[in-house]
């Protein structure tokens, strides 16, 4: 009968995590037999030194390698001059330090030249030496285990511990689960070091959920988790951008007063969290380590923290970043001020945001329209926001601060959004007292838009005369918005007048404004709608849809009203979000 072959892939691992040990035999047979040991007898040599696995990372100055013990790879003469006890002692330390080739050399010499019998000590040393990141491998470990099985040598707890430690460096999901199954069947319990090796292997395989589950198991059992393992898991979670879990681990360690949290793990968490604008982790590490002067973040990291604070409206954190940077005599650029301004505005502190905007000008940095977007977003959501913000500017001016025209324009923009043309005009009348240079083209563009939202053509025409009196030159956006205001009236001839002036200057309306003109003419049965479409064709605008629509609704007033109103609203919405 043909045997069924099981496809062992990632899906199988997910569905069958407790994979049975029968897979180990099939895996090992595919690897050539390890030639380092030739089985002769199962008799244990009388001078055998008991081998106890000891992790390479646990060595300390209190338990160093004996000075009289030879180091490095030995020559044939040196091997011949060493006693068995000396060779076994060197074998122990070489395997613990992951000296793969030196371990292999000593085992081969002991078996071939000194006629030592293959034993658990020699096999454990060979397996332990596979912690070498360059020469060790899970395949070699599986081959050694397979050779032991063929020789009838039953692994003990030291062998299993060495295997798990080697697999923590060279992960192999199938082999590890086979070993754990076998240990369970033989009633071997994992020791503290074995748990650490198991979790370390899971971390290397990026099985973070399983690793966290095993750590929680140790915590519930009262087993202390080594700090190095927490650090390794923190690095891995940060690399995987699992910042919530990394923060939980760090908070747990602080809560239980772990005194061995490495500075590099704090630094790594702050670096990654600020880079991905993770507010909770960034704020936690900053307060725990930066404010207490344990970490000195780089300028780039400070900028990331500043941007994180800006996104979440944390002005306190943003101001502390400024403190750190100012202590280094960093010259603040526009992006620094804009982030601080956004933090204040996002937190609802418009007064401080406007103060920062004024400070930019005092520092020789000319703010742009983009610099005021955070303030604009905050003001437009508050019915009394524009009025209160204007009072703030008056107070700042009274205190001797220079008010940039862009700050007043931001308030006018918010008033325009709310459709309060009278308030915007009132602020315009008081503008000279704040800004000696007076209004600019952007100021009038915003005021004309406010007139359009409020359906006040009379105010728009007044503003046109004001521009002429003050010598402020209009731009294409000024004419475009005047067109939209005129189209709201029954008599829309002024719209064609401004269109003619606009074209003489070499400008053209925006696509939405062209469509609004066509719709207005069509509603009145004005044949100029077709002339407008010809002009659109000359400028390369797409007119296929509007021609089809015009042919369909020509003379149907009800249909035109349904279409014209949304078009006007869309034009208004576009103009509100556009840079002016």
PyMOL commands that set and color helices and strands:
alter all, ss='L'
color gray80, all
select helices_A, chain A and resi 10-15+22-29+56-58+61-63+76-81+84-96+100-112+120-131+138-151+157-169+173-185+192-204+208-220+227-239+243-255+263-275+279-290+299-311+315-327+334-346+350-362+369-380+385-398+405-417+421-429+431-434+441-454+457-470+476-486+493-504+511-523+528-538+544-553+557-577
alter helices_A, ss='H'
color red, helices_A
deselect
rebuild
show_as cartoon
